[in-house]
């Protein structure tokens, strides 16, 4: 029965792709594009909570399609196929659920196979129609809605909050939503988005107004997310050639969402999802590129309801209510330099000043050939038990990516 269900989902994938193919003999009236990439990644990880070293292999293919039936209408289907083999599948409980991006109405996914050390998984993360008429643009379906100006943490992103530590998912998840944008100028627009839910505790409706003033791009947002009223804004500009960005958002008390928190003993500091006070979140960001390609980037994140102690225990709760970190304060620092025209070195880190845990990711990217890149990246952590990064362990990744 389970295999039959998965096969039906796979057939749906193939049917959708087939329907987006241009009809024979109509190449002039219909345009169809397909592009994507194939990646292979090896990783080795040692985690405090797992006795075995986890050696893993990931084969990842992404297929993006576009259909242009008229000059005003565009259809998009994008999905990714991933095959996992190694210690994480074998030894980590719940690994098959952890790799998913869950959607309320339909995940449009299929577990292709599962054995003791191997797992295959496919999911559609973009499926939408986009219509434009003059200054009006309407998009319906699964889509990426990225609100925010900061480069690491976007507290104003009501629809697709995602951690920078998930470096292998460049596209980030989409949302099942209806979006309307009306452009009032070259860099100004009014936007409204409705993300339906099965109850008022899971739906989001919000509006955005963006404009330019004194050389800065500004926007303000207002809406209701998961039964909590929200109000926020952001800006992006520069000071003496250095980028300067910021975001802020105010939300009603988390308890209004009635989110069932993952139970924790009171001795660990209560719950993020049951707070009775309104919350404030803000980000400050600055970056600068020198003439020799050396790049420096700093960001600061503040969550008024974030935890000063035992932050590592609250990751799941933070995800439930869309917080980008369970910590009260987070500091980000990045340095990047082009060693040669084809080789770039980079290192960034996130530091929790309250519990003094830290994660550092040094990396080297090599453009080995046309459309072929290699990435070598480390994932190094330090911290006591229950701190934000103390249980992450240390990892090394090597990835090859071919784009087509």
TIKOL-700926 format. One line per 5 residues: number of its first residue (from 1); their letters; for each residue x, y, z of C-alpha. Coordinates in steps of 0.25 Angstrom, whole numbers, plus 5000, padded with zeros to 4 digits. Layout:
N
NUM = A = X,Y,Z | ... .
***
This chain:
404
1 = XXXXX = 5000,5000,5000 | 5011,5010,5004 | 5019,5007,4991 | 5006,5008,4983 | 5004,5022,4989 .
6 = XXXXX = 5018,5026,4986 | 5017,5022,4972 | 5004,5030,4970 | 5012,5042,4975 | 5023,5040,4965 .
11 = XXXXX = 5013,5039,4954 | 5007,5052,4958 | 5021,5058,4957 | 5023,5053,4943 | 5009,5057,4939 .
16 = XXXXX = 5011,5071,4943 | 5025,5072,4936 | 5018,5066,4923 | 5007,5076,4924 | 5017,5088,4924 .
21 = XXXXX = 5023,5082,4911 | 5019,5091,4898 | 5010,5084,4889 | 5016,5078,4876 | 5018,5088,4865 .
26 = XXXXX = 5015,5100,4873 | 5029,5104,4877 | 5027,5119,4872 | 5014,5120,4881 | 5020,5113,4893 .
31 = XXXXX = 5033,5114,4900 | 5038,5104,4910 | 5051,5105,4918 | 5057,5094,4927 | 5070,5096,4935 .
36 = XXXXX = 5076,5092,4948 | 5088,5085,4954 | 5093,5072,4960 | 5101,5071,4972 | 5109,5061,4980 .
41 = XXXXX = 5113,5063,4994 | 5121,5055,5004 | 5121,5059,5019 | 5127,5053,5031 | 5121,5057,5045 .
46 = XXXXX = 5124,5055,5060 | 5113,5059,5069 | 5113,5058,5084 | 5100,5051,5085 | 5103,5040,5075 .
51 = XXXXX = 5115,5030,5078 | 5118,5027,5063 | 5124,5036,5053 | 5114,5039,5042 | 5120,5038,5028 .
56 = XXXXX = 5109,5041,5018 | 5107,5042,5003 | 5097,5051,4996 | 5093,5051,4982 | 5084,5063,4979 .
61 = XXXXX = 5077,5067,4966 | 5069,5079,4964 | 5060,5082,4952 | 5054,5095,4949 | 5044,5097,4938 .
66 = XXXXX = 5037,5109,4932 | 5025,5110,4922 | 5022,5123,4915 | 5008,5121,4908 | 5006,5136,4906 .
71 = XXXXX = 5015,5148,4908 | 5007,5151,4921 | 5006,5137,4927 | 5017,5128,4933 | 5016,5115,4939 .
76 = XXXXX = 5027,5109,4948 | 5030,5095,4953 | 5042,5092,4961 | 5046,5080,4969 | 5058,5073,4975 .
81 = XXXXX = 5062,5058,4976 | 5071,5054,4987 | 5077,5041,4990 | 5084,5039,5004 | 5094,5028,5008 .
86 = XXXXX = 5101,5026,5020 | 5102,5027,5035 | 5091,5038,5037 | 5080,5030,5031 | 5085,5018,5039 .
91 = XXXXX = 5087,5024,5053 | 5079,5037,5054 | 5065,5035,5059 | 5054,5042,5050 | 5064,5045,5039 .
96 = XXXXX = 5053,5043,5028 | 5045,5054,5035 | 5056,5063,5038 | 5059,5065,5023 | 5045,5069,5019 .
101 = XXXXX = 5039,5083,5017 | 5025,5081,5022 | 5013,5089,5015 | 5000,5089,5022 | 4991,5085,5010 .
106 = XXXXX = 5000,5076,5001 | 5015,5073,5002 | 5015,5068,4988 | 5026,5059,4992 | 5030,5044,4991 .
111 = XXXXX = 5039,5035,4998 | 5045,5027,4987 | 5052,5016,4995 | 5057,5013,5009 | 5067,5003,5014 .
116 = XXXXX = 5076,5001,5026 | 5086,5012,5021 | 5079,5018,5009 | 5068,5027,5006 | 5062,5034,4994 .
121 = XXXXX = 5053,5046,4994 | 5046,5055,4984 | 5038,5068,4986 | 5032,5079,4978 | 5036,5092,4985 .
126 = XXXXX = 5031,5102,4974 | 5018,5100,4966 | 5011,5113,4962 | 5005,5122,4951 | 5010,5137,4950 .
131 = XXXXX = 5002,5147,4942 | 5006,5161,4939 | 4998,5173,4933 | 5004,5186,4933 | 5009,5189,4947 .
136 = XXXXX = 5001,5178,4953 | 5007,5164,4956 | 4999,5153,4962 | 5005,5139,4966 | 4997,5128,4971 .
141 = XXXXX = 5003,5115,4976 | 5015,5110,4983 | 5026,5121,4982 | 5037,5128,4989 | 5033,5140,4996 .
146 = XXXXX = 5046,5147,5002 | 5043,5159,5010 | 5055,5166,5016 | 5068,5173,5014 | 5078,5167,5023 .
151 = XXXXX = 5087,5157,5017 | 5087,5146,5028 | 5074,5148,5037 | 5061,5153,5032 | 5052,5155,5043 .
156 = XXXXX = 5042,5162,5034 | 5041,5149,5026 | 5027,5145,5030 | 5026,5133,5020 | 5039,5126,5018 .
161 = XXXXX = 5049,5128,5030 | 5061,5119,5028 | 5075,5118,5035 | 5088,5121,5028 | 5093,5108,5033 .
166 = XXXXX = 5085,5101,5023 | 5096,5104,5012 | 5092,5093,5003 | 5078,5098,5000 | 5081,5111,4992 .
171 = XXXXX = 5066,5113,4987 | 5060,5112,5001 | 5046,5106,5003 | 5034,5112,4997 | 5020,5116,5002 .
176 = XXXXX = 5006,5112,4997 | 5000,5126,4995 | 4993,5136,4986 | 5002,5149,4984 | 4998,5162,4977 .
181 = XXXXX = 5009,5173,4974 | 5006,5186,4968 | 5018,5195,4964 | 5016,5209,4967 | 5030,5213,4962 .
186 = XXXXX = 5044,5207,4958 | 5047,5203,4973 | 5033,5205,4979 | 5022,5195,4980 | 5010,5191,4989 .
191 = XXXXX = 5009,5176,4992 | 4998,5167,4998 | 5000,5153,5001 | 4990,5142,5006 | 4995,5129,5011 .
196 = XXXXX = 4983,5120,5015 | 4982,5111,5026 | 4973,5101,5032 | 4970,5110,5044 | 4973,5124,5047 .
201 = XXXXX = 4985,5119,5055 | 4992,5114,5043 | 4989,5125,5032 | 4996,5138,5029 | 4991,5150,5022 .
206 = XXXXX = 5000,5162,5021 | 5003,5175,5013 | 5016,5182,5009 | 5019,5196,5004 | 5033,5199,4999 .
211 = XXXXX = 5038,5212,4994 | 5051,5220,4993 | 5055,5232,5000 | 5069,5240,5002 | 5076,5229,4994 .
216 = XXXXX = 5070,5218,5004 | 5060,5207,5000 | 5050,5205,5011 | 5038,5196,5013 | 5027,5195,5024 .
221 = XXXXX = 5019,5182,5027 | 5006,5179,5034 | 4998,5167,5036 | 4993,5155,5044 | 5002,5142,5045 .
226 = XXXXX = 4997,5130,5052 | 4986,5139,5059 | 4997,5149,5064 | 4997,5163,5059 | 5010,5168,5053 .
231 = XXXXX = 5016,5181,5050 | 5030,5183,5044 | 5039,5190,5034 | 5053,5190,5028 | 5063,5198,5021 .
236 = XXXXX = 5075,5197,5011 | 5085,5207,5007 | 5100,5211,5010 | 5109,5219,5018 | 5122,5224,5012 .
241 = XXXXX = 5121,5212,5002 | 5118,5202,5012 | 5105,5195,5012 | 5095,5198,5023 | 5083,5190,5026 .
246 = XXXXX = 5073,5187,5037 | 5060,5180,5040 | 5050,5180,5052 | 5037,5174,5055 | 5027,5175,5067 .
251 = XXXXX = 5018,5163,5069 | 5006,5160,5079 | 5009,5150,5090 | 5013,5136,5085 | 5002,5129,5093 .
256 = XXXXX = 4992,5135,5083 | 4996,5125,5073 | 4992,5114,5082 | 5004,5106,5077 | 5006,5093,5084 .
261 = XXXXX = 5020,5094,5090 | 5030,5082,5091 | 5029,5079,5106 | 5041,5084,5114 | 5043,5084,5129 .
266 = XXXXX = 5041,5097,5135 | 5055,5097,5141 | 5060,5099,5127 | 5054,5113,5125 | 5039,5111,5121 .
271 = XXXXX = 5034,5112,5106 | 5036,5121,5094 | 5022,5117,5089 | 5014,5121,5102 | 5019,5135,5105 .
276 = XXXXX = 5009,5145,5110 | 5017,5157,5105 | 5018,5164,5092 | 5031,5161,5085 | 5041,5170,5078 .
281 = XXXXX = 5052,5165,5068 | 5062,5173,5060 | 5074,5172,5051 | 5086,5182,5048 | 5095,5178,5037 .
286 = XXXXX = 5107,5185,5030 | 5116,5180,5019 | 5128,5186,5011 | 5136,5181,4999 | 5150,5186,4998 .
291 = XXXXX = 5157,5189,4984 | 5165,5176,4985 | 5152,5168,4987 | 5153,5166,5002 | 5139,5166,5007 .
296 = XXXXX = 5135,5168,5022 | 5121,5166,5027 | 5115,5167,5041 | 5101,5165,5046 | 5094,5166,5060 .
301 = XXXXX = 5081,5159,5063 | 5072,5162,5075 | 5060,5154,5080 | 5053,5159,5092 | 5047,5146,5096 .
306 = XXXXX = 5060,5138,5093 | 5067,5130,5103 | 5079,5134,5111 | 5082,5120,5116 | 5079,5106,5110 .
311 = XXXXX = 5076,5112,5096 | 5080,5098,5089 | 5067,5092,5095 | 5058,5102,5089 | 5061,5100,5074 .
316 = XXXXX = 5049,5092,5071 | 5040,5103,5078 | 5047,5114,5070 | 5044,5107,5057 | 5029,5106,5061 .
321 = XXXXX = 5027,5121,5063 | 5037,5125,5051 | 5048,5130,5060 | 5062,5129,5053 | 5069,5126,5066 .
326 = XXXXX = 5065,5122,5080 | 5075,5132,5086 | 5073,5146,5092 | 5086,5151,5084 | 5093,5146,5072 .
331 = XXXXX = 5106,5152,5066 | 5110,5148,5051 | 5123,5151,5045 | 5128,5148,5031 | 5141,5150,5023 .
336 = XXXXX = 5143,5147,5008 | 5154,5148,4999 | 5157,5144,4984 | 5170,5136,4985 | 5170,5135,4970 .
341 = XXXXX = 5159,5139,4959 | 5154,5124,4961 | 5157,5122,4976 | 5149,5129,4987 | 5152,5127,5002 .
346 = XXXXX = 5142,5130,5012 | 5140,5128,5027 | 5127,5132,5035 | 5123,5130,5049 | 5111,5132,5059 .
351 = XXXXX = 5114,5135,5073 | 5104,5134,5085 | 5109,5144,5095 | 5100,5139,5106 | 5104,5124,5106 .
356 = XXXXX = 5117,5127,5099 | 5115,5116,5089 | 5120,5118,5075 | 5119,5112,5061 | 5129,5115,5050 .
361 = XXXXX = 5129,5111,5035 | 5142,5112,5027 | 5140,5109,5013 | 5148,5109,4999 | 5140,5110,4986 .
366 = XXXXX = 5147,5106,4973 | 5141,5109,4959 | 5147,5096,4953 | 5141,5097,4939 | 5129,5104,4932 .
371 = XXXXX = 5117,5100,4940 | 5125,5092,4950 | 5128,5096,4964 | 5135,5090,4976 | 5132,5094,4990 .
376 = XXXXX = 5140,5090,5003 | 5134,5094,5016 | 5136,5092,5030 | 5125,5092,5041 | 5132,5095,5055 .
381 = XXXXX = 5125,5097,5068 | 5128,5100,5082 | 5119,5100,5094 | 5115,5094,5107 | 5103,5084,5108 .
386 = XXXXX = 5089,5090,5105 | 5096,5103,5099 | 5091,5108,5085 | 5103,5101,5077 | 5108,5091,5088 .
391 = XXXXX = 5101,5079,5082 | 5104,5081,5068 | 5117,5074,5067 | 5128,5076,5056 | 5126,5073,5041 .
396 = XXXXX = 5134,5074,5028 | 5127,5075,5015 | 5132,5074,5000 | 5122,5077,4989 | 5123,5076,4974 .
401 = XXXX = 5112,5084,4966 | 5109,5083,4951 | 5099,5093,4946 | 5091,5092,4933 .
***
